[in-house]
Amino acid sequence: MHTDTDVLIIGAGPAGLTSSYLLTKAGKRVHVIERDPVYVGGISRTVAYKGFHFDIGGHRFFSKSREVVQLWDELLPDDFIDRPRLSRIYYGGKYYAYPLKAFEALMNLGVFTSTLCMASYAWAKAFPVRDPKNFHQWVRNQFGEKLFSIFFRTYTEKVWGMSCDDISADWAAQRIKGLSLTAAVIDGLKRSLKLNRAPAAKLGESGGVKTLLESFRYPRKGPGMMWEAAAAKTRAQGGVIRMGHSLKSLRFDAANAVWTVEAVAQDGTVETTTARHVISSAPITELVSALQPAPRCQNAAAQLKYRDFITVALITRAGKVFPDNWIYIHDPSVKVGRIQNFLSWSPEMAPEGYACLGLEYFCFEGDGLWTSPDAELIELAKREIGQIGLISPDDVVDAAVVRQPKAYPVYDDLYAQHVEAVRAEFDQVYPTLHLVGRNGMHKYNNQDHAMMTAMLTVQNILAGERLYDVWSVNEDAEYTESGVSGAEEALKSVRLVPRRVAA
């Protein structure tokens, strides 16, 4: 089978479907290939199981970008609900409100440990590590060694499966750059004294810090609703989405500026599509390995690493569960990294009288956790949730397991060098190949940033030249749970002041 289109898109996640919707709306012919046979949305999909719904991770809908918010409302105008925000940290057998409440944290840690934390912070400020190279050094400079060991080391090493000494300082600089210990203490005191009553910023407003938001918007049946709507509207506008199709190869005819892309369906059928542009949200390693002939950057791309994770969804009676949206598990005595209560995200995520809890285990594809039978993973999750004391294992009435490969691009000490090698060659050799999204750009960005890379890429394609430097999106972003989104700052640099790059 052979088809022809204007733009072929690899991957039906947030970046891919944002691209397909906007391009078809503009009258372009678009084909999308998606490996998953059932779900669109990528890591932002919502899995359905026996009437229960659960996310692959939690996805709050907040952005400082008005353009992103307007697109959300355009795609899903009638299905957002407002939800209260509640999250905690579990460490050393105790729970800490997140954001921290100063008096609660002091009581939990004790005066002696709290004093050590402040002394360690003062020492780090007086004697910082010059030119920090890794996550450990960067966080130690900002918060002190004691706070690093309590609130950063264990959870970070669970997430990434590597020492904080081996994680690039770029990760900390991107994700927690805006967090100030002084501001956190002041805010914690206000919370403890119930003085922090300012209303949360609305979506798209310039004020407000994400951490301080008391509520957020959320699709009533999970984020998958957004991407199912985007897929439906793409099709209604003439776009084609082929589910269960994996990228096999792509070849660029420079003389005619045409791409030839082969995709394999689940039954083994190979379908060929020619296109003037290709937009890829696939992992860089997979995209480069499919290019023919093999590009010079093949070895660099192969060195990029990814972290995978498993969600074990435990189904229980609603009256037995905790009120948090999610709890971060910083305690090293259990393997679980984060626990979601999807009923607190939306009351429509579970049938009446029941709740669905998502226990997230970070791993590498092929390791012991990844290859464990579902039954063993379910028993592990039941045992650990009982050990933490959230519910009794006997209260679990059913369970399901979902494995998510390549959930997080890894920021090791050489990742930037490898990505730059890919970028340099692509800019020179493949002017109509566009990388977007988290895995497509090997950037641990948020959902709104992934959408922004797609929105700007669409503008470049429609203009017939690269007006905007898509790689600038998210450079100034701060950690989702600790500071402002950075979307507004990114747009100032890449949208309001276009960079004209030769196509």
N, C-alpha and C positions, 0 to 999 in steps of 0.2 A: 504494500500500500504506500502511495506517495501523495503528499499534499504540499501546498505552497501557502505561505503566510507572510505577513509583514514582520511580525515579532514572535519568536518562540521563547517561552518562559519555562525555565527548569525549576520546579518546586512550587507547590501551592500553599505556602505559608503566608504570614502577614505581608512580607515584602513582595512575593510573587503575585498574590491576589490583589494587592494594592495596585501593582503595575497593570495587571490584566483588566481590572475594572476601569482604571483611568484611561488606558489606551483604547479599549473598546468604546468607551464613552466618547472618545475623540474621533471615532470612526475607523480605527485601525483594525486590521485582521490580526487575530491573536490566537495562538495555540499554547496550551499549558500542559506539561507532562508532570505527573505526580506519582511517586513510587507507591504511596499508601493506597491500597485498593478501596478503602472505605472513607477515611477521614481527610478533610482539608484542614489547614490551619497549622500544620507542623507541630512545634512544641506548644503552640497556643490553642491546640484543638481541645475539645471536650469529649471524653470517652463515655459512651453509654453502656450500662451493664444492668440488666434486669430492672429497668426503671430508675436506676441511680445514675447520676452524672458526676464526673470528677475531672478536674484539670490535670494536665501534665505540668505540675508546678502551679503556682497561683499567679493570676494576672489582674492586678488592679488597673482600672482605666483612668489614668491621670496623665495629662501632658501639659507642658507650658506652651506648646505650639497650637495656635488657633487653627491652623490649617489641618492638623491631625484631628483635633476635636471636631471640626466641621465635617471631616470625612467620616469619622465614627457616626456622627448623627445622621449623615446622609445614607450610610449603609444600613444602620440599625436605628431608625427614628423612634420606635415605640416600645423597645424592649429593655431599656436601661432601668435599673433600680438603684436607689441610694442605700448603702450599707455602712453600718458602724465599723470602725477600724479598731481591732484589738489584737495585739500580738505580744508574746513574752519570750524570754530566754530562760532555758532550763540549764542550770549549772550547779554542780555540787549538791544535788538533791533539793535545790531551792529554785523558785521562780522569780524572775526579775521582769518588771514591766518594761516594755520596749515601745517608745523611748523610755530611758531610765527615769525613775523617780528617785531623787537624791536620798531622801530619808530611808526609803525602802532598801535601796542598794547598800546604804551604810549599815543598816541593821542586818542584812543578809551576809555581807562580807565581814562585818565586825569592825570595830574601831581600829584594831591593830592592822588588819589587811588594808583597810581604806587609807590609813596613814602611810603604809608602804607604797600604795598606788600613787599618792600625791608626791611622796618623796622621790619615787622613781620618775615621775613626770617632770619634776623640777630638775632632776639630774640630766634627763634627756635633753631638756631645753638648754641647759648650761653647757652640755658636752655632746652635741649632736654628731651622728655619723656623717662625715662629709661625703657628698655625692652618693647617696644611698642607691645600691644596685638591685636589691631584692626586697620582697614584701616585708620581711622581718625588719630590716633596717629602716624602711620607710615608716612603718607603723610605730616602731620603737621611738623614732624621732618625734612623731606627732603625739604619742600618748604615754610613752614610758614603757619599760620592759615588763613591769608587773601587770599593767592593764593589757598589754599585748598577750601575755601568757594566759590571762583569765578569759578575755572576751574576743580574741582574734585567732590565736594559734589553733586550738582544737577544731573549731568549726571550719576554718579555712582549709586545714589539712584533710578534714573529712571530705569537703567538697572537691578538692583537687587531687587527692591521693598522692601528694608530694610534700616535701618539707617547705615551709615558708621561706627557707633560705634559697630554694630553687625556683621560686615564683618571681617573675619580673616585678620591679618596682612600678612599672607601667600599670599593672593591675590595680595597685593601691592608688596611684595617682589618678586613674580614671574613675574608680568606683567610690572612693571615700575621701576625695580631695577636699570637699567643702566642709567636712565634719570638724568642728572645733570642740576641744574638751571643755574650754571655758563656757562656750555657748550651750553645750550639753548639760553642764552642771547648773547653769542659770535656768535653763528650761526645766531641768529635773526639780529644782527647788520650787519653781512656779507650779509644776504639776503636783508636787507633794503638798503645797499650800493651797491648791485649787485656785491659783491666780491666773492660770493659762486658759482663758475662756474666749480668746479671739476666734471668730468664725473661720472655718477652713476656707482656703482659697478655692474658687470655682475652677473648673477645667478651663484651661486656656488663659487664665489670668496671670499677670506677671508677679503677683505677690504670693507669699506662702512658701513653706518648705515642706517637702513631701513627708518627712518624718513627723511633722507636727499636725498633719491632716487628721481630723477626727472621723472622717467618713470618706467614702469613695463611691464612684459609680461602677456598676457591674452588670453585664447582661444576665437576665433572670435565669437562664439555663446554661450559663458558662460562656467563656470567650469563644468557644466554637461556633456560637450563634452568629458572631460577627463575620467569621470567615465562610460559613455556609451561605450567609446572605451575599457576601462579596462574590462567591462562586456562582450563585444563582443569577445575580445581576450581570456578571460577566457573560454567562450563557445567553441571557435574555438580550444582550446587546450584540450577539453574534459570535462571541468567543467560544472556543472549543477547549474543554478540560478533559484530558485523558487520565483517568485514575488507574492505578496499578501498572503504570508504565515507568520503567527505569532507563536512565540515560545509558546508551551503549557507546556512542562515538559522536564526535562533531569535527567537521573539517571546514576550513575557511578558504574560499576561492577569492584571493585578493584582487585578481584581475577584474572580476565581475562584482566584487563586494557582496558575495552571497554565501550564506552558511548552509551546510548540509548536515542535518542532525538525525541520528538513528536512535530509536527508543524501542525497548523490548517489553512487550505485553506479558502478562502472567502466563499465557498459554505458549509463550516462546515466539510469537509472531513479531517480526521486526518491521517497524513502521518508519518511513523516511519522510522528513519534512525539510523543505528549503525555506530560508527566511533571510530578510535583510538585516535583522538585528537579533541577538540572543541576549536575554536577561537571565542570569543565573543566581539563585539563592542556595544552590547545592554547596556542600563543603568543598573548599578549594582543592583538597586532595583528590576528590572524586572527579571534579571538573577537569583538572589538569591531566589526570590519568586517561580521560576519555578523548582528549585532543589528539588529532592526527594531522600531520606527523607529530611525534612527541616534541614538546617545546623544550627550550634550554632550561627552563625553571622547574623541570619535572622533579629533580632531586630535592630542590628546596621545598617544593610543595609537599613532597612525601614526608618531610620532617615535621610538618605541622601536626600537633596532637589535639585530641578531643577527650572530654570527660563525658561519660555516659551515666544514666541513672535509672533506677527502678522505682516505680510507685507500687506499693502494696496497699490496696484499698480494703479497709476493714469495715464491714457493715455491722451496725449495732443499733440498739434501741436509742431513740433520740434523748430520752431522759437521763442517759448515762454519761453524756459527753461534756466536754469543756466548752466555754463560750468563745475562745480565741478563733480568729481566722487561721492563724498558724502559730506554731511554737518552734523557735530555733533550739536545737539540742546541742549545746556546747559541751555537754558532759562526755568525757572519753570512755565511760563505762559501758556505753551502748553504741552500736554501729549506726543507728538511724540518725539522719542529719536534720530533718525538719518534719513536722507533723501538721497536716492541714485538717481543719474541720470544715468540710464543704457546705454543710448546712449553715454555717455562719457566713459563708460567702453569699448564699442565696437559699431561701426556704424551699425553692423549687428544685434543688439539686438531689433531693431524696423524697421517696414517698412518705406520706404522713405517718408519724410515729417512729421513723427510722432516721439514722444518720450515717454518713459515709466519711470515714477518716482516711486520709492519705499519708502513709509513712514513706518518706523518700530516702532511698539508699543510693549514695554516689559510688560509682564503680567505673571500671574500664571494661569495654566490651571484650568478652572472652575470659575474664578473671573468675575467681571462685564464686562471688556473688552473682555475677551475670549468668553463669552457667548452672546455678543451683536450680533444682526443680521448683516449680511454683509452690508445691506443698511445703517444702522446706522454708521458702521465703515467707510464706504465710505464718508458719509456726514461729519463725524468728520475730516477725512483726508483733504477733500476739504476746510473745514472751517479753519483748522489750517495752511495749506499751504498758504492760502490767508492772514491769520493773520500775518504770518512771512513775507509775501510780495514776495515770490518767483514766484508765478504765480497767476492769478485770478481764483477763483473756476469756473467761467463761461467758462474757456478755457478747462476744463476737458470734454472729449468726451466719455470716457468709463472707467471702473475700474474693478479690481478683488481683491479678498481677499484670502490670504493663511495663515493658522495657523500652527505654528511649535512647537509641544510639545518638552519638554526637550532639549531646544536649548543650555542651559548653565548649567553646574554643579555648584551649589552654594557653596561658601567657607564661611560657617558660623563658629562660634567659635568651634564647635565640629566635623566638617567634617573629619579632619585628623584622629581623634580618631576612627571614624566609619569606614573609609577606611582601617585603619591599622588592625582593627578586621577582616575585610573580607580577606585582604591579608594574614594574619597569618594563618587563617584556610585553605584557598585555597592552600597555599604552602605546608601545612602538609597533607591535605586530597585528593586534586585533582591535582596531578602532571601534568596531560595532559589537563588541562583547562587553556587557555591562554586569559588574558584580554588585549585588545588593544583599542586605540583610545580615543577620548574625553570622551564620556559617559561610555565606557567600563572600563576606569580607574578613572573616576571622576576627570579628570584633564582638566582644561580649556586650552588645547594646540592648536597650530595652525595646519593647514592642513598638513604641512610638518612634524611636530612632530608626528601627528597621523600615517602618512605613515611610519615614522621611527620605531615606536613601532611594526608595522606589519612586516617590513623588518627584524628586529631583531628576532621577534617571528618565522618567517619562517626559519631563520638560526638555531634557537634552535631546531625546529622540524626536519629539515633535518639532523642535527648533532646527534639527538637522545639524547641530553642532553641540559640543560639550560646553555649554554655558556655565555649568555649575560643577564644582569639585565635590563630588559626592563623598569622598573620603574625609572631608572636613566634618561631616556630621558626627556628633558625639565626642569630638576631641575635647571639648570643655565640659562634658557631662560629669555629674557627680553621682555617687552611689545612690541607687534607688531609695534605699531606706535611710539615707543620711543627709540628703541635700536636694537642691533643686535639680530639675531634670536635665538642664543643659540644652534642651531642644531650642529654646528661644535664642540662646547664644549661638548655637550652631547655625540657625537660620540667618542670623545677622551676617555671618561670615560667608555662607554659601548661597543664600537666596536673595537677600537684599542687596548684596554687593557681588554680583556674578563674576566668576573667574572665567575668562574666555580661554579655553584649552582647545588646541587644534583637534578636530575630529579625526 
